[in-house]
Amino acid sequence: MYEIDPSRTDLTEEFRNNPEGPHSPELQLIVNRLRIMPLAERHVLVCTKPGREWVLAKIPATRGAKMEIFEDHRFSDYNEAVWEVFKRRWKTVTGHDLT
């Protein structure tokens, strides 16, 4: 499995500036790695108002259980929402915070 180098903040900035891509090959490896992390640790977005509002959630460890919804993390800007998910997945995988 691809090992993420937490010192590569140049790649995190690339994602932050262009979350929808296209991404450089190195960043695409990171994005792919963050997408295949275990479901029980994965933060996701739930669309609450189509095209206008998203809320942060976390997939449960047990299949069929309710997702943990973070009501205090609502977004009207999709790119900001995607950045928040990226930061949380990065922290889970690397153990390092992004600001």
MILO-983321 format. One line per field, with one value per atom (N, C-alpha, C): x, y, z; residue in three letters; atom name. Coordinates in pm, 1 decimal, always signed. Example, Ala and Ser with C-alpha at 12.3 -4.5 7.8 and 13.67 -1.06 7.14 Angstrom:
<atoms>
c1	(+1319.0, +1230.0, +1320.0, +1285.0, +1367.0, +1290.0);
c2	(-569.0, -450.0, -330.0, -225.0, -106.0, +3.0);
c3	(+780.0, +780.0, +780.0, +708.0, +714.0, +787.0);
r	(ALA, ALA, ALA, SER, SER, SER);
a	(N, CA, C, N, CA, C);
</atoms>
This chain:
<atoms>
c1	(+84.7, +0.0, +89.1, +46.7, +124.7, +139.9, +262.8, +293.4, +301.1, +223.2, +220.2, +331.5, +405.7, +510.4, +445.3, +426.1, +357.2, +430.4, +556.8, +630.7, +599.6, +528.1, +499.1, +379.5, +395.1, +288.0, +270.0, +368.0, +349.7, +234.3, +220.4, +111.8, -22.9, -21.5, -148.3, -195.1, -101.2, -138.2, -189.7, -130.3, -181.3, -327.2, -357.6, -496.2, -587.1, -541.2, -622.4, -656.0, -561.5, -582.0, -664.8, -671.0, -744.0, -798.9, -897.3, -945.1, -1010.2, -1062.4, -1129.9, -1035.2, -908.2, -809.9, -818.1, -740.4, -656.8, -539.3, -490.7, -382.0, -254.0, -142.6, -13.7, -13.0, +73.4, +78.8, +103.9, +192.1, +220.8, +98.8, +28.8, -90.2, -199.1, -211.9, -313.9, -291.2, -165.6, -135.9, -188.4, -171.5, -220.7, -372.6, -437.0, -584.0, -637.4, -576.9, -620.1, -602.5, -489.9, -464.6, -569.0, -604.2, -702.9, -842.9, -867.6, -998.6, -1015.0, -904.8, -916.5, -893.2, -886.2, -867.8, -989.6, -977.0, -1089.3, -1215.8, -1328.1, -1454.5, -1482.3, -1453.8, -1486.9, -1410.2, -1308.1, -1230.3, -1252.4, -1340.7, -1351.8, -1451.9, -1404.8, -1493.1, -1548.1, -1672.4, -1740.6, -1824.5, -1879.1, -1972.3, -2111.5, -2208.7, -2348.5, -2410.6, -2470.6, -2536.0, -2673.2, -2695.8, -2823.5, -2915.4, -2856.6, -2933.0, -2859.6, -2917.3, -2845.5, -2776.7, -2643.9, -2562.9, -2543.2, -2595.4, -2587.2, -2532.3, -2548.2, -2503.8, -2460.6, -2349.0, -2294.1, -2260.7, -2268.7, -2232.9, -2131.0, -2037.3, -1934.3, -1994.6, -1953.6, -2000.3, -1886.7, -1906.4, -1807.6, -1881.9, -1828.5, -1889.2, -1869.8, -1974.3, -1964.9, -1880.4, -1832.8, -1753.8, -1841.0, -1967.0, -2058.4, -2151.0, -2153.5, -2240.4, -2386.0, -2454.3, -2594.7, -2617.8, -2512.6, -2524.9, -2533.5, -2583.3, -2596.1, -2459.3, -2449.7, -2329.4, -2327.2, -2207.6, -2190.7, -2192.6, -2290.8, -2305.3, -2250.1, -2165.2, -2106.8, -2185.7, -2295.8, -2386.4, -2316.0, -2210.1, -2137.5, -2037.6, -2036.8, -1949.2, -2032.9, -2104.9, -2185.8, -2112.2, -2124.9, -2052.3, -2145.5, -2127.9, -2199.5, -2104.6, -1976.3, -1874.5, -1822.0, -1847.9, -1811.1, -1660.0, -1578.8, -1434.1, -1384.4, -1444.1, -1408.7, -1445.5, -1560.0, -1604.6, -1508.9, -1468.9, -1376.2, -1241.1, -1196.0, -1069.4, -1077.6, -1189.8, -1206.4, -1197.4, -1260.9, -1253.4, -1109.2, -1043.4, -903.8, -817.6, -832.0, -751.7, -775.1, -899.4, -930.2, -877.8, -891.5, -838.0, -685.1, -623.4, -478.0, -433.4, -501.9, -468.5, -481.6, -587.9, -608.3, -495.7, -454.5, -355.1, -212.6, -181.0, -42.4, -17.6, -122.6, -105.3, -66.4, -61.4, -21.9, -139.4, -151.2, -255.0, -214.8, -314.6, -296.9, -376.3, -326.5, -398.8, -465.2);
c2	(-118.5, +0.0, +124.6, +227.2, +350.5, +416.6, +448.1, +513.3, +664.1, +739.6, +885.5, +947.6, +1036.4, +1112.3, +1239.2, +1248.6, +1364.3, +1496.5, +1492.5, +1618.1, +1681.2, +1611.9, +1662.6, +1758.2, +1866.3, +1965.0, +2040.0, +2032.0, +2090.5, +2021.3, +1892.2, +1817.5, +1846.4, +1869.0, +1904.2, +2041.4, +2132.1, +2263.9, +2255.5, +2165.9, +2144.2, +2099.9, +2007.9, +1961.9, +2075.6, +2148.6, +2258.0, +2362.0, +2390.9, +2490.5, +2438.9, +2307.4, +2249.6, +2112.0, +2107.3, +1978.0, +1889.9, +1949.3, +1870.3, +1817.7, +1862.6, +1813.8, +1884.8, +1841.5, +1722.1, +1740.0, +1626.3, +1627.6, +1574.1, +1617.0, +1561.7, +1412.1, +1335.1, +1190.8, +1160.0, +1236.8, +1212.4, +1240.5, +1350.0, +1380.8, +1277.6, +1230.8, +1130.6, +1003.0, +966.6, +851.4, +873.3, +993.8, +1026.2, +1022.2, +1085.5, +1087.5, +944.2, +861.4, +721.8, +649.0, +671.4, +607.3, +649.8, +777.5, +826.0, +772.9, +739.9, +685.5, +539.2, +465.6, +323.3, +290.3, +390.9, +364.1, +288.5, +220.2, +142.6, +227.6, +169.2, +242.4, +297.6, +221.4, +263.0, +386.7, +424.1, +542.2, +657.2, +638.6, +732.3, +844.2, +966.7, +1082.6, +1102.6, +1143.6, +1164.8, +1291.1, +1329.9, +1441.6, +1388.0, +1446.4, +1416.2, +1544.0, +1533.1, +1648.9, +1666.1, +1780.4, +1807.0, +1895.0, +1974.7, +2057.3, +2048.2, +1978.3, +1950.9, +2073.4, +2058.9, +2164.0, +2287.9, +2284.6, +2406.0, +2384.1, +2262.6, +2243.0, +2098.2, +2083.8, +1953.9, +1954.6, +1835.8, +1821.3, +1707.2, +1723.3, +1623.0, +1506.1, +1385.4, +1265.3, +1163.9, +1060.2, +952.5, +819.9, +733.5, +602.9, +517.6, +445.6, +365.6, +239.0, +184.9, +62.7, -58.9, -53.1, -164.8, -136.5, -227.4, -213.4, -201.0, -104.1, -82.7, +14.3, +46.8, +144.4, +284.3, +378.0, +515.1, +583.1, +668.2, +749.7, +853.7, +888.5, +998.5, +1127.1, +1212.6, +1338.8, +1451.4, +1533.9, +1647.6, +1773.0, +1796.1, +1907.0, +2043.0, +2053.8, +2181.0, +2200.1, +2107.1, +2118.8, +2114.3, +2223.1, +2238.5, +2333.0, +2305.8, +2382.8, +2424.9, +2547.8, +2594.0, +2599.6, +2583.0, +2580.4, +2436.7, +2373.5, +2233.1, +2211.3, +2300.9, +2284.4, +2292.3, +2377.5, +2382.9, +2252.0, +2196.9, +2070.6, +1957.0, +1951.6, +1848.1, +1862.8, +1984.8, +2009.1, +1956.8, +1977.4, +1927.7, +1775.5, +1708.4, +1562.0, +1518.4, +1584.2, +1552.4, +1564.5, +1673.9, +1696.1, +1585.9, +1546.6, +1444.2, +1306.9, +1275.1, +1146.9, +1146.8, +1258.6, +1273.1, +1246.7, +1306.2, +1288.2, +1141.3, +1075.9, +934.8, +848.3, +872.7, +789.2, +822.7, +952.0, +991.6, +1023.1, +1057.1, +1098.4, +1246.2, +1317.4, +1458.6, +1547.3, +1660.3, +1759.0, +1848.3, +1890.7, +1993.6, +2115.3, +2234.7, +2355.8, +2416.5);
c3	(+0.0, +0.0, +0.0, -69.9, -81.2, +56.0, +90.3, +217.5, +195.5, +269.2, +255.1, +338.5, +277.9, +347.4, +402.7, +535.4, +593.5, +577.0, +537.1, +516.6, +380.8, +293.8, +159.4, +160.7, +235.7, +243.4, +112.1, +23.6, -109.5, -181.6, -158.4, -221.9, -155.5, -25.7, +40.4, -5.1, -27.2, -78.6, -221.8, -299.4, -434.7, -429.7, -338.4, -325.6, -279.1, -178.2, -123.9, -231.1, -317.9, -422.7, -539.9, -555.6, -668.2, -629.8, -537.9, -488.7, -594.8, -699.6, -801.7, -908.9, -905.6, -1000.0, -1133.7, -1229.4, -1223.5, -1127.1, -1074.9, -977.4, -1040.9, -981.9, -1023.8, -990.4, -1055.9, -1026.8, -879.3, -814.9, -672.9, -585.3, -613.0, -535.4, -562.3, -683.8, -714.1, -633.8, -610.0, -524.6, -383.2, -332.5, -198.3, -195.0, -291.8, -297.1, -303.5, -385.9, -394.9, -262.6, -195.9, -65.6, +36.7, +38.2, +134.6, +103.3, -21.3, -59.9, -21.4, -4.4, +25.5, +172.9, +256.5, +398.6, +453.0, +566.2, +621.1, +637.9, +602.4, +609.3, +748.2, +851.1, +987.7, +1032.8, +959.7, +996.3, +899.7, +804.0, +693.2, +719.0, +705.5, +706.8, +566.5, +559.8, +432.1, +440.3, +326.2, +321.6, +292.8, +359.7, +332.6, +277.8, +161.4, +101.3, +165.0, +227.4, +294.3, +211.3, +122.9, +29.1, -103.5, -200.7, -325.2, -385.9, -399.9, -459.5, -374.6, -248.3, -166.4, -25.7, +28.7, +166.9, +188.8, +263.0, +297.0, +445.5, +507.4, +647.6, +658.4, +749.6, +773.0, +850.3, +813.6, +882.4, +886.8, +969.5, +978.8, +965.9, +882.5, +859.7, +985.3, +1028.6, +1151.6, +1132.1, +1243.9, +1240.8, +1208.6, +1246.7, +1225.8, +1109.3, +1015.5, +898.6, +943.4, +887.4, +919.8, +1034.4, +1109.4, +1217.7, +1156.9, +1235.3, +1186.5, +1175.9, +1074.6, +1061.8, +1173.4, +1214.4, +1309.3, +1227.2, +1253.6, +1181.2, +1269.2, +1211.2, +1282.9, +1244.2, +1314.4, +1282.2, +1285.4, +1365.3, +1375.4, +1261.1, +1166.6, +1050.0, +922.4, +898.2, +777.1, +683.1, +555.4, +454.2, +341.9, +297.2, +179.0, +59.0, +84.6, -20.1, -30.2, -143.0, -161.1, -146.6, -201.6, -192.4, -49.0, +32.8, +174.9, +244.1, +207.8, +265.6, +228.6, +103.3, +56.5, +125.7, +145.9, +216.4, +359.1, +425.9, +563.1, +567.6, +474.1, +468.1, +441.8, +348.2, +317.5, +442.8, +517.4, +638.5, +741.6, +758.8, +858.6, +816.9, +690.9, +644.1, +652.3, +618.1, +628.2, +772.2, +867.1, +1009.4, +1049.3, +1005.1, +1038.0, +982.5, +860.7, +794.2, +839.2, +853.2, +881.9, +1028.2, +1102.2, +1241.5, +1254.9, +1143.7, +1141.8, +1104.1, +1172.6, +1142.6, +1025.7, +950.6, +848.5, +893.6, +860.5, +898.2, +778.8);
r	(MET, MET, MET, TYR, TYR, TYR, GLU, GLU, GLU, ILE, ILE, ILE, ASP, ASP, ASP, PRO, PRO, PRO, SER, SER, SER, ARG, ARG, ARG, THR, THR, THR, ASP, ASP, ASP, LEU, LEU, LEU, THR, THR, THR, GLU, GLU, GLU, GLU, GLU, GLU, PHE, PHE, PHE, ARG, ARG, ARG, ASN, ASN, ASN, ASN, ASN, ASN, PRO, PRO, PRO, GLU, GLU, GLU, GLY, GLY, GLY, PRO, PRO, PRO, HIS, HIS, HIS, SER, SER, SER, PRO, PRO, PRO, GLU, GLU, GLU, LEU, LEU, LEU, GLN, GLN, GLN, LEU, LEU, LEU, ILE, ILE, ILE, VAL, VAL, VAL, ASN, ASN, ASN, ARG, ARG, ARG, LEU, LEU, LEU, ARG, ARG, ARG, ILE, ILE, ILE, MET, MET, MET, PRO, PRO, PRO, LEU, LEU, LEU, ALA, ALA, ALA, GLU, GLU, GLU, ARG, ARG, ARG, HIS, HIS, HIS, VAL, VAL, VAL, LEU, LEU, LEU, VAL, VAL, VAL, CYS, CYS, CYS, THR, THR, THR, LYS, LYS, LYS, PRO, PRO, PRO, GLY, GLY, GLY, ARG, ARG, ARG, GLU, GLU, GLU, TRP, TRP, TRP, VAL, VAL, VAL, LEU, LEU, LEU, ALA, ALA, ALA, LYS, LYS, LYS, ILE, ILE, ILE, PRO, PRO, PRO, ALA, ALA, ALA, THR, THR, THR, ARG, ARG, ARG, GLY, GLY, GLY, ALA, ALA, ALA, LYS, LYS, LYS, MET, MET, MET, GLU, GLU, GLU, ILE, ILE, ILE, PHE, PHE, PHE, GLU, GLU, GLU, ASP, ASP, ASP, HIS, HIS, HIS, ARG, ARG, ARG, PHE, PHE, PHE, SER, SER, SER, ASP, ASP, ASP, TYR, TYR, TYR, ASN, ASN, ASN, GLU, GLU, GLU, ALA, ALA, ALA, VAL, VAL, VAL, TRP, TRP, TRP, GLU, GLU, GLU, VAL, VAL, VAL, PHE, PHE, PHE, LYS, LYS, LYS, ARG, ARG, ARG, ARG, ARG, ARG, TRP, TRP, TRP, LYS, LYS, LYS, THR, THR, THR, VAL, VAL, VAL, THR, THR, THR, GLY, GLY, GLY, HIS, HIS, HIS, ASP, ASP, ASP, LEU, LEU, LEU, THR, THR, THR);
a	(N, CA, C, N, CA, C, N, CA, C, N, CA, C, N, CA, C, N, CA, C, N, CA, C, N, CA, C, N, CA, C, N, CA, C, N, CA, C, N, CA, C, N, CA, C, N, CA, C, N, CA, C, N, CA, C, N, CA, C, N, CA, C, N, CA, C, N, CA, C, N, CA, C, N, CA, C, N, CA, C, N, CA, C, N, CA, C, N, CA, C, N, CA, C, N, CA, C, N, CA, C, N, CA, C, N, CA, C, N, CA, C, N, CA, C, N, CA, C, N, CA, C, N, CA, C, N, CA, C, N, CA, C, N, CA, C, N, CA, C, N, CA, C, N, CA, C, N, CA, C, N, CA, C, N, CA, C, N, CA, C, N, CA, C, N, CA, C, N, CA, C, N, CA, C, N, CA, C, N, CA, C, N, CA, C, N, CA, C, N, CA, C, N, CA, C, N, CA, C, N, CA, C, N, CA, C, N, CA, C, N, CA, C, N, CA, C, N, CA, C, N, CA, C, N, CA, C, N, CA, C, N, CA, C, N, CA, C, N, CA, C, N, CA, C, N, CA, C, N, CA, C, N, CA, C, N, CA, C, N, CA, C, N, CA, C, N, CA, C, N, CA, C, N, CA, C, N, CA, C, N, CA, C, N, CA, C, N, CA, C, N, CA, C, N, CA, C, N, CA, C, N, CA, C, N, CA, C, N, CA, C, N, CA, C, N, CA, C, N, CA, C, N, CA, C, N, CA, C, N, CA, C, N, CA, C, N, CA, C, N, CA, C, N, CA, C);
</atoms>
